[in-house]
Amino acid sequence: MEERFNFTAGTKKNLLYLFVGGIILSLLGIYMIMNSGHGHEEVVHASITSSHSEFHWYQRVYSNLWINSLYFIGISVSAIFFVAIQYSAQAGWSAGILRVPLAIGRWLPVGGILLFATFMLTNHDIFHWTHDNLYNEYLADGTKNPDYDYIIAGKEAYLNLPFYLTRMIGFLVIWYLLYSLILKHTKIEDEIGGEVSWRKMFTISTIFVVFYAFSSSVAAWDWVLSIDTHWFSTMIGWYVFASWWVSSLAFITYMVVLLKDNGYLKFINHSVIHDLGKFVFAFSIFWTYIWFSQFLLIYYANIPEETIYFVERVQSDIYYPFFLTNLILNFFFPFLFLMTRASKRYTRFLKIACPMVLFGHFIDFYLMVTPGVLKENGGFGFLEIGILMIFLSAFLYVVLNGLKKLPIVAKNHPMLEESLHHDI
């Protein structure tokens, strides 16, 4: 039970290759954009109100930085949420695998810094509401301000930089502090055992679950919904949470499966794997339920300020293929592939399903962000793949390095025996 993960030099070298490959593809993608006639041009954006602006190649870089920052920090904080749920529910089946989501949580401080830095670098290019000239109906000389936007001006009490940054920093700091307390008591539990640390983690986890339920919705409004400032959706908080949550479940499952196949977590039986597979299957359906509920209500009501979101995605030669791919990878594939009992119990099936679901939800975040930021100037090519590879290599390095810092099994967890003998 004292086994530790060995983060080998070969694995580190492969991650370095992935990182360098990502840089090369990103530079190649930038070169191709700049030489395709779309690196710098004046465009008119067709939206609820037409806006005249210039498109620059770096805006596509900014969009991808924001997509990846959102995607990976969501996986990380949702992995901590998984741990918190297990403790607050006093679950025993998962006691043997908790070190995996705990390791995934180590990306949170790195991802939080990257998210903040990306926002500070890109805010005017990604978030239209950050432009000061939108809020004053009249100019200093008393003339009508042509840039005034009454919808955005009406949201100024909420969408202003001081309040926005306070929310962002506050959420990231509180998430990390609660995660740090869980890590602290995890180490104490390893050293002295007993139920004292377990009971303290129950309290901390309950606080985290309640706070995350609120803060993840507000973060979705801030980090995703406010990109399309004129759009209204009462379900975006649930939608972003569902995408983050199922992505995290797929990554936890994939890591557990790979660790088991490489000689770790030998005691984990097919029933524990089955439960993880059921989570991925069930919350893929949950994501679809939220997606369809949002789409159906907007389609049925046919209100312009709501339908514009889907019009920009469905009636676009650039985004429509990804709109279909999103549904195929995130609903039809996991629903059909993971429907049988065997597909959720055996690693050979989950090693196919989990990466597909993870890539599918990356596409989901691509669709949430890119059309609102780039309009008809979006695309998917070497740049998107390259920046994803850069983030993925850094993310995996932090997670795998974190996995080796604690024994891979919570040997003194009071419910470990239940996990060892879990049978369904």
SVG drawing of the C-alpha trace seen along z (x, -y; Angstrom):
<svg xmlns="http://www.w3.org/2000/svg" viewBox="-41 -70 56 78">
<polyline fill="none" stroke="black" stroke-width="0.4" points="0.0,0.0 3.1,-2.3 3.4,-2.3 4.5,-5.6 4.3,-6.8 7.6,-6.9 7.7,-9.9 10.3,-8.5 12.8,-10.4 11.3,-8.8 7.8,-10.2 9.3,-13.7 11.1,-13.5 7.9,-12.6 6.2,-15.6 9.0,-17.8 8.6,-16.5 4.9,-17.2 5.6,-20.8 8.2,-21.5 5.9,-20.0 3.1,-22.3 5.4,-25.4 6.4,-24.3 2.8,-23.8 1.7,-27.1 4.4,-29.0 3.5,-27.2 -0.2,-28.1 0.6,-31.7 2.7,-31.9 -0.1,-30.3 -2.7,-32.7 -0.5,-35.8 0.2,-34.6 -3.4,-33.6 -4.7,-37.1 -6.4,-37.0 -3.6,-38.2 -4.6,-41.8 -7.8,-43.0 -10.8,-45.3 -14.1,-43.4 -17.7,-44.2 -19.1,-41.8 -22.7,-40.6 -24.3,-40.5 -27.3,-42.0 -25.6,-45.4 -23.0,-45.5 -19.5,-46.6 -16.6,-47.8 -13.2,-46.5 -9.9,-45.2 -8.9,-41.6 -5.3,-40.7 -3.7,-37.3 -2.9,-37.6 -6.6,-37.7 -6.8,-34.0 -3.9,-33.3 -5.6,-35.1 -8.8,-33.2 -7.0,-29.8 -5.1,-30.9 -8.5,-31.7 -10.1,-28.4 -7.2,-26.3 -7.0,-28.2 -10.7,-27.7 -10.7,-24.0 -7.7,-22.9 -8.6,-24.9 -12.1,-23.4 -10.8,-19.9 -8.5,-20.7 -11.0,-22.3 -13.7,-19.7 -11.3,-17.0 -11.1,-18.7 -14.9,-18.8 -14.8,-15.0 -12.7,-14.6 -14.9,-16.9 -18.0,-15.0 -16.5,-11.7 -15.7,-13.0 -18.9,-15.0 -20.9,-11.9 -18.7,-9.7 -18.2,-7.4 -16.0,-4.3 -15.9,-2.9 -13.5,-5.6 -11.1,-5.6 -8.4,-3.8 -8.3,-6.2 -8.6,-9.6 -4.9,-10.4 -5.5,-10.7 -8.0,-13.6 -5.9,-15.2 -3.0,-15.2 -5.1,-16.7 -6.0,-19.5 -2.3,-20.6 -2.9,-22.4 -5.2,-24.9 -2.6,-27.4 -0.7,-27.2 -3.9,-27.4 -5.2,-30.2 -2.1,-32.3 -2.4,-31.6 -6.1,-32.4 -5.5,-35.8 -2.5,-36.6 -4.4,-35.7 -7.3,-37.9 -5.0,-40.8 -3.3,-40.3 -6.3,-39.7 -9.3,-41.4 -10.0,-44.0 -9.8,-41.5 -11.9,-38.8 -14.4,-40.8 -16.1,-43.6 -17.5,-45.0 -14.1,-46.0 -14.0,-49.0 -14.7,-52.2 -16.3,-54.0 -19.4,-51.8 -20.8,-53.2 -21.3,-56.9 -24.3,-57.9 -22.8,-61.3 -19.3,-62.5 -17.6,-65.2 -18.6,-67.9 -22.3,-66.9 -22.6,-65.1 -24.1,-61.6 -21.6,-58.8 -21.7,-56.5 -20.1,-53.6 -22.6,-53.7 -24.2,-50.3 -27.3,-50.5 -27.4,-46.8 -23.8,-46.7 -24.2,-50.0 -27.1,-48.4 -24.8,-45.7 -22.1,-48.1 -22.8,-47.5 -21.8,-43.9 -19.5,-44.0 -16.7,-46.4 -13.1,-45.5 -12.7,-46.0 -15.7,-43.8 -14.8,-41.3 -11.2,-40.9 -12.3,-40.7 -14.6,-37.8 -11.9,-36.0 -9.2,-36.3 -11.6,-35.6 -12.8,-32.3 -9.3,-31.1 -7.9,-31.9 -10.8,-30.3 -10.7,-27.2 -7.0,-26.9 -7.1,-27.5 -9.8,-24.8 -7.8,-22.5 -4.6,-23.2 -6.5,-22.3 -7.6,-19.0 -4.0,-18.3 -2.7,-19.2 -5.1,-16.8 -4.4,-14.1 -0.7,-14.2 -1.6,-14.1 -3.9,-11.1 -1.0,-9.3 1.3,-9.9 -1.0,-9.2 -4.2,-7.6 -7.4,-7.6 -10.5,-9.5 -9.6,-13.0 -8.3,-14.2 -11.1,-12.3 -13.7,-14.2 -12.0,-17.5 -11.9,-16.8 -15.6,-16.1 -16.2,-19.6 -13.8,-21.2 -15.2,-19.3 -18.8,-20.2 -17.8,-23.9 -16.0,-23.4 -19.0,-21.7 -21.4,-24.5 -19.0,-27.2 -18.2,-25.5 -21.9,-25.1 -22.2,-28.9 -18.9,-30.1 -18.7,-27.8 -22.0,-29.3 -20.7,-32.9 -17.4,-32.0 -19.4,-30.7 -21.2,-34.0 -17.9,-35.9 -15.5,-33.7 -17.9,-32.4 -21.2,-34.2 -19.8,-37.7 -17.9,-37.1 -21.3,-37.3 -22.4,-40.3 -25.7,-40.7 -26.7,-37.1 -29.0,-35.9 -29.0,-32.4 -30.2,-31.2 -28.6,-27.8 -25.0,-28.7 -23.8,-28.1 -25.1,-24.5 -23.8,-24.0 -20.2,-25.0 -20.3,-23.0 -21.5,-19.9 -18.7,-20.2 -16.0,-20.8 -17.4,-18.0 -17.6,-15.2 -14.2,-16.2 -12.7,-15.8 -14.5,-12.5 -13.1,-11.3 -9.6,-12.4 -9.7,-10.8 -11.0,-7.5 -8.3,-7.6 -5.6,-8.2 -6.8,-5.4 -7.0,-3.0 -3.5,-3.8 -2.0,-3.6 -3.6,-0.1 -2.4,1.0 1.1,-0.1 1.2,1.9 -0.1,-0.6 -3.4,-0.4 -3.3,3.4 -6.1,3.7 -8.6,1.7 -11.1,4.1 -13.5,4.0 -16.3,2.7 -14.4,-0.5 -13.6,-0.9 -17.3,-0.2 -18.4,-3.0 -16.0,-5.5 -17.3,-4.4 -20.9,-4.9 -20.0,-8.4 -18.6,-9.3 -21.7,-7.7 -24.2,-9.3 -22.8,-12.8 -22.4,-12.7 -26.2,-12.3 -26.5,-15.1 -24.5,-17.4 -26.7,-16.5 -29.8,-17.2 -28.5,-20.7 -27.4,-21.3 -30.8,-20.3 -32.8,-22.2 -30.9,-25.4 -31.2,-24.9 -34.8,-23.9 -36.0,-26.8 -34.1,-29.3 -35.2,-27.6 -38.9,-27.6 -39.0,-31.2 -37.1,-32.5 -36.1,-35.8 -33.3,-37.5 -31.0,-38.3 -31.1,-34.6 -31.0,-32.9 -28.0,-34.9 -25.8,-32.6 -26.9,-29.6 -27.2,-31.4 -23.5,-32.3 -22.7,-28.7 -25.2,-26.8 -25.2,-29.1 -21.5,-29.3 -19.3,-27.2 -16.5,-27.5 -18.4,-26.5 -21.2,-24.2 -19.0,-21.1 -17.8,-21.6 -21.4,-22.1 -22.2,-18.6 -18.9,-17.1 -19.7,-18.4 -22.9,-16.5 -21.4,-13.3 -18.4,-13.2 -20.2,-14.3 -23.5,-12.6 -23.9,-10.0 -20.5,-8.4 -20.5,-8.0 -24.1,-7.1 -23.8,-4.2 -20.2,-3.1 -20.6,-3.0 -24.2,-1.7 -23.2,2.0 -22.0,3.2 -18.7,4.5 -17.7,1.2 -17.8,-0.5 -15.9,2.4 -12.9,3.1 -10.0,0.8 -9.7,1.4 -13.0,-0.3 -12.4,-3.2 -9.0,-3.9 -11.0,-4.7 -14.0,-6.4 -12.2,-8.8 -9.9,-10.5 -12.8,-10.9 -14.9,-12.6 -12.0,-14.8 -11.4,-16.0 -15.1,-16.4 -15.4,-18.8 -12.4,-20.7 -14.4,-21.3 -17.3,-22.3 -15.2,-25.1 -13.9,-26.0 -17.5,-26.6 -18.3,-28.6 -15.5,-31.0 -14.3,-31.3 -17.5,-32.5 -18.1,-35.2 -14.5,-36.4 -13.5,-36.0 -16.8,-35.9 -16.1,-34.8 -12.3,-35.0 -12.2,-31.8 -10.7,-28.5 -9.2,-25.2 -5.8,-24.2 -2.1,-24.0 -2.5,-26.9 -5.3,-25.4 -3.7,-21.9 -0.3,-23.5 -1.6,-25.6 -3.6,-22.6 -0.4,-20.5 1.5,-23.2 -1.1,-23.4 -1.6,-19.6 2.1,-18.9 2.3,-21.5 -0.8,-20.2 0.4,-16.5 3.8,-17.5 2.2,-19.3 -0.3,-16.5 2.2,-13.6 4.8,-15.5 2.0,-16.0 1.1,-12.3 4.6,-11.3 4.5,-13.6 2.1,-11.4 1.7,-7.7 -0.6,-6.6 -2.9,-4.9 -4.5,-6.5 -3.4,-3.7 -4.9,-5.2 -8.3,-6.2 -10.9,-4.8 -13.0,-3.4 -10.2,-1.9 -11.4,1.7 -14.7,0.9 -12.9,-0.2 -10.7,2.9 -13.8,5.2 -16.2,3.0 -18.4,5.3 -21.3,4.4"/>
</svg>
